[in-house]
Amino acid sequence: MLRQLRDKKTAKRIWIFLAIVIVPAFVLWGSGSLIRGREKTNLAGKIFGKKVSSLDYQDALIAVKNQAVIQFGDNFSEVQKYLNLENKAWERLVLLSEAKRRRIKIDNREVVSLIQSYPFFQKDGYFNQQIYSSMLEYVFRTPARVFEEQARQNIILARLYKVLTDSVSINEEEVKEAYRKNNEEISISYILSLYSDFTKDLTPSQEEIKGYFASNSFKFKKPLSFNMDYASLVLGDNEDQEAMKDKITKILLRLNKKEEFAEVAKDFNLSVKETGLFTQTDPIPGIGWSPKILSFISQVKPGEFLPPIYVDKNYYIARLKERKPPYIPDFETIEDKVREAFIKEEAQKLSKLKIEACLQKLQEIYQINPNSINFDKIAKEYGLRSGSTDLFKYGSYIEGIGASDNFWSVAIGLKQDEFSPVIDVPSGLYIIKLQSKVPIDEKKFETEKDGFAEELLSRKKEEYFTKFLEELKRKILTF
């Protein structure tokens, strides 16, 4: 039926095209089990307890790639390595399952309208069948039936997004507070107890280091780790998918006959590489992040091959070489790391003692005369650093300190001459005091309020949707 609809001229434009552009977290998702026959191969995972085959997963991966090409155009090859399309493919499958559970369906006319709305399929402002066919063949490398079904699923996902986020709203108070956070500027003065200032004088003995390791050996436990050897086959932009599949099939047939991996690879002008040990939370050395490989690797035994896996224009044929259970290394092999950890922990303890004593002194002076507090003088008395900042906004970077968010949030609630409790940041401990404040321009706020509210609502919906998706994945997705 879609074939017939494709031949009709229609200028209808639907909201979904705008939705796809507006919601960047959504535009990379698109496709289901479309390209190959329905025969089932290796299990890729389960969604709602139902099996997802490796073919279903590969189809979803092709679909998210098509969506990325639509979004990024000529820049796709540059940004592809940052997109984590594998993860997006799983997210797509999860969301399509949720949409199916909610019985969300799309009319064929909406699919045609979406496709005809894409500017790259148009000539002189109208949909062009010849351009459409050429783009599918040479750019997307996807049959029309498959591309149209991907478009249908994209609309379904956008409809799901709308259903889920329609109830999300904001009020006047939220808008004002968010605008204030984005635009109000403050400056602070501070006392700093820097951890690194306390490390230089710490020279622990061998007995202290060993004692620390004996009491804290669990901190140095290495997790379950794996080592693989693998060969990669690069799929060029102009290379035929079927030829690549045929090549991989020939390789697998020889490997199934127990021929040596290195010899088989050599006959196909490939080299076998070794990853070295890595955990399931690490990028795979030489390959990068691949949830698919990490899911399969836990299912095979040492010496067994994983199913061929496609990652960033490469097909990987990989074999699990070693599975190393969690273990605690011998002290002698990690002595330097233990020493470093001991010194860091002791420096943090000393730093905390110093600034807490300083805070107590400040509180005593404040009770007598708040106006007499001199941050520089008191900091020097306790051997700590002090300083002040220029004006900064929430979300900005403070020179010499770092991210401003925590400092802004604390300082904005302080009264004149009031100082904060101890603030813990990765580099050390701070006590801060509000120095100056530049409030928002009320007239400018009234002028910009509507546009800002619209943007704020959009962000709030995206955050809600992202949280929903993560929770859904946690509940229903298993590898």
N, C-alpha and C positions, 0 to 999 in steps of 0.2 A: 504493500500500500504506500509506503514511503517513496518507493520508486516513482509511482504515479504523482505523488504530491510534489516531488522535486521538480517536475516539469511545469508546475503551475507558477504563474507570476503572482507574487503577493508582496505588498510593501509593509505588512504588519510588523511592528517592533514591540517586543514585550519587555517587561520590567526586569526579567532575569539577566539580560545582558548587562544592565547597569549593576545589578546585584553582584555579578561575577567580578566586575571591575572594582566595586567598592570594597568587597571583602577579600583582602589579599590572602588571608589564611585559608580561604575556600577555593581559590581559583586553580590550584594545582591538582584538584581531585577530579578524576574522570575515567570510568570504564569498568566493565565487569568481564564475565566469561564470554568472549565474543568471537575471537579470532580463529580458534581451532575447533576441531570436532569435540564432542562431549565426552570422549573417553577420558577416564581419570588416570592420572599418573601418581607421582609421589605426593604425599600429604604435606602441604605447606603450613597448615595450622587449622585451628577451629574457631568458628564464630557462632555464638549462641549454641555451642556444642555440635554444630554441623561442620563437616569436613570442608576444607578449602584446598583444592588441588593446586599443584605447582602451575598448571596451565591457567587456572583462574587468576592466580597471583600474577603471572607474567602478562596476562591480558590487562590487568589493572595497572601494571607498571607501564605498559605502552600507552594506556589512556592518560595517565598523569603526565607522561612525557609530552603527549599531544597538547594538553592544557598548558604546560609550561612553554611550549613553542608559541602557542597563541598569545600568551601573556608577554613573553620577553622578545619574541621575534628574532631579529638578527643577533641579539645579545645572548640567546639561549646557550650557545656553546661556552660563553664566558662564565655564566652564572650556574651552569648545571651542577658543578661539583659542590655548590653550597646548598642545593635544594633538598637533598636527602629524599629523592623520589621513592625509594623503597619504603620508607616510613609512610609517605603520603599514600602509597598504593594500599597499604594495610588500613590506613585511616579511611580511605575510600570504601574499601570492602566492608568495614565495620559500619559506616554510615549508611551504605546501601542496604545492609541487613536491617538496620534500625528503621529506615524508611519503608522497607517491605513490611516489617512488623506493624507499622502504623498505617499500612495500606495506602501509601501515597502513590498515585498514578498520574501520568501525563498524557494528554491528547497529542496525536500525531501532528496536528496543526501548530502546536507550540514548538515542536521540534523543528519543523520547517521554518517557522518565523525566526527562531534563534539562529539557525544556520544562515539564512538569507540576510540576517542583520550584520554579520561579520563583514567589515569593510574590505578585507583581503579577498573576499569572494565576489566583489562587486566591480562593475565598470560603469562609469558615468552615473553613480548613485543607485544602480540597480543590480540585483543578483544576476551573475553570469554563469551559466551552466558549464561552459568550456573552461573558464578559470577555475571553477569549483573542481572539476574532474582533474585538471592538471595539478592543482595544489595538493589534492589528496594523493595523487600518484607520486609526485616528485618531492614534495615537502613533508607531508605527514606519512607517506608510504602506508596508507591505510585504506582498505576498501570502503566504498560509500556506505554500505550497510553497517559496517562496524563503526565508522565515524558518526553516523546518525544515531546509533544506539548509545554511543558515548555521550552525544549531545542530550539525548533523552535523560540519561542518568545524571548529567550535570544539572538539568532543570529539576529533577527529583531532589537532588542534594540541596539546591537553592531553596526549594519549597520546604524541605526539612528545616533548613536554617531559619526560614521565616516563621514556621510553626513554633520552633523552640524559643525564638527571641522576641516574638510579638508582645509578650508580657513584660519584657524588660523596659523600665522607664526611669526617668530622672525627675527631680523636683528643683525648684528655684534655689533652695539652699545648697544642693549638690553642685549646681552650676556655678554659683557664686564662690563656693569654697574651692572648686577645681580651678576656676579662673584666677582666684587669688594665689593659689599654689603655683600656677604657671607664670604669674606676672609680678607678684610682690617681691621686692628685693630687701635683703637684710645684710648686715655685717656683724661679725662676732669677734670677741676676744677670747683667748683660750689658754689653759694650762695643759701641757702634754707630758705624759709619762710614756716615753717611747721604749718599746721592748728591746730594741737593738742597743740602746744606751746601757743596758744592764748585762749584756752578754760578754763584753770585752774583758771584764774582770773575773769571769767565772772560769776556773781551771779545775774541773773535777778530777779526782783520783781514779785509778783503775777500779778500785774497790767500790767506789760510789757508782760508777757506770755499770758494773756487773750487778750490783744490788738493785739498781733501777731496772735493768733488764729482767732480773728474776721476778720483780714485782709487777712488771708491765709487759711481759713477753707477748701477751695477747694483742698489743698494739702493733706488733710487727708481723702478725700472721699474714701469710700470703694466701690469697683466695684460690679457688679452683682455676687452673689455667690449662691452656691448650697450645699445641704446636702443630702446624700443618705444613705440608709441602703442596705446591700448586703450580699449575701452568695457566697462563692467560691467553685468550684469543681475542684480538681487537677487532671489533666490527666497524669497518670504515663507513663513512657517510654514503658511499656509492656501492657498498658491498651487498650482495644478495643474501637475505635472511635464510633462504632455503639451502643455499650452498654452505653457509655456516653450520646449519643444523646437520647437514649431511657429513660435514667434516667432524663434528663433535660425535656423531653416531659411530663413525669409523673408529675414532679414538676409544670410545667406551667399549666397543666390541672387543678390541684388543686387550684393554685393561681387564675386562671380564674373563678373559682367557689366562689371567694372571701373568701377563707379560710385564716386564720391568717398566715402571712409570717413565724413568729417564730415557730409556730406549725408544719407547712409543713417542714421547714428546719430541725427541731428536728427529725422528722420521717425518714429523710434521713441522719441522723448523721452529720448534718451541723449546723453551728452557724451563726446567723445574726449579722453583725457588722455595726457600724455607722461611716461614714467618718468624720463628722463635716464639717463646712463650708469651701468651697474652691471655687476658681474662675476658669474661663476657661483658664487662663494662668498659673495655678498651676498644679503640679503633684497631683493626687488624693490620699489623705491619705489612706494608707493601700493597694493601688493598683499600683500607679505610673502613668507615662505618658500614656494616652490612647486617641488619637484623636477620636477614634470611640465612646467611652463613652461620651466625651465632645461634640461631634456632636449630639448624640442622646438626651442628657440631656436637650438641649435647645428646643427640640420638644415635650416633654411630660409635663404633668401637675403634680403637687404634688399629691402623692398617686398612680400614674401610674408606671408600670414596664417598663423598657427598654428591648429591645430584648436581648437574651443571647449573651454575647460577650466573645471572646477568647483573652486572653492577657497572654503571657509568661507562657504557659502550664496550665493556669487556665481558666475555664469557669466561668463567673460572671453572676449571676442573681441579678439585682439591681433595686431598686425602688427610685424614687425621693421623698424625704421626705419633703424638703423645698426649695423654691426659694426666696432668699432675694434680693430685688431691691437695686440698688446703694443708699448709704446713707452716711451722715456725722455724725460720733459718737458725743455724748455729750462731752463737754470739760472735764468734771470731769472724764470720763472713759479713756481718753487718755492724761491726763495732763502731765505725764512723757514724752510721745513721743513728745508733743508740746514743752516742755521745752528743750528737746534734740535737736529738729530741730532748735529752736530759737538760742541756744548757738552755734550750728554748723554754722549757717548762719552768725551770728555776728563775729565768729572767722575767717571765710573766708574773711569777709569785712576788718577786722583789718589786716589780713595777706597780703591782696592785697595792702592796703595803705602803709604798711611797705616796701614791696619789690619794689613798684613803686617809692617810695621816694629814695630807694637805687639805682634803675636803673637810675634815674635822676642824682644822684651824680656821678655814673660811667660815664655817658655821658659827664658830665662837665669836669671830669678829663681827659677823652679820648681826648677831644678837645684840651686840653693844652699839655698833654704828655702821649700818649698811653702806653709807657713803664713803667710808674710810678704806674699803677693800681695794688693794692694789695687786692685780694679778701678777705683774712682772716681779714685784718684790717678794711675794709669797712663793712663787714658783722657784725663784733663785734660792730662797731659804731652804727649800726641800730638794734642791739639786735637779729640778725639773725644767722643762722648756716652757716658753710662753710666746705668745704672738697675737696677731689680729689679722683679719681678712678684709679684702675689699668687698664691695657689695656683690651679692650673688643671689641667684634664683634657685628654687627647688629643681633638682634634676641636672644642675650644672656641675662643673668640675672646679673644685677649689684648689688653686695652686699650692703645692706643698702638703696638701691634706688628702685630697681625693674626692670621692663622690659626696655631694652636698645633702642628699636626701635626709639622712638621719639627723644631721646638724640643724638643717632648716626646720624639720618637724619639731625638734626639741626647743630650739631658740625662739620660734614664733610664739610659743606659749609662755615665755618668761616675762616677768614684770621688770620694770626699771631696777637695776642694781641686783636683781636676783640671779643666782647662778644655778647651773644644772647639777643633777647627780652625775656620777661617773658614767661616761659613754664609752662603750667598748667597740673598737674598730680593729681590723686585722693588724694594723701596724702598732697599736698601743691604746692608751686610755686617755680620755679627754674630760676636762671640766670646762664648760663654756658659759659665756655671758653675752646677752644681746647688747650690741654696740650701737647700731642704728637701724632704722627701718624706713623704707620708701613704700608707702601703701599704693594700692592700685588706683588708677585714674577712673573714678566713678562714671564720668561722662563717656569715656572710651569703652568702658564695660557695657553700658547700655547700648552703644552702637554695635558692639561686636557680640552681644549676648546670644542672639538667635543662631548665628552661624556656629558659635562656639558650642552651644547646647546640642546642635545637630551632630557635630563632630564627637562630642563627649558621649552622646547616646550610642553612636556607631561603635565607639571603642568599648563601651560597656557591654554591648551585645556581643562583640567579638570575644571579649573576656569570658562572658557567660558560656558562649558556645564552645570555646576552647576547653574550659573546665568540664563541661558536659562530655565532650569527646574523650578527654583523658580518663574520666571516671568510667565511661562506657568501655573503653579499651581495657581498663583494668579488670572490669567485671566479666566481659564476654570473650576477650581475645586470648587464645592460648596457642602456644607453638608446640 
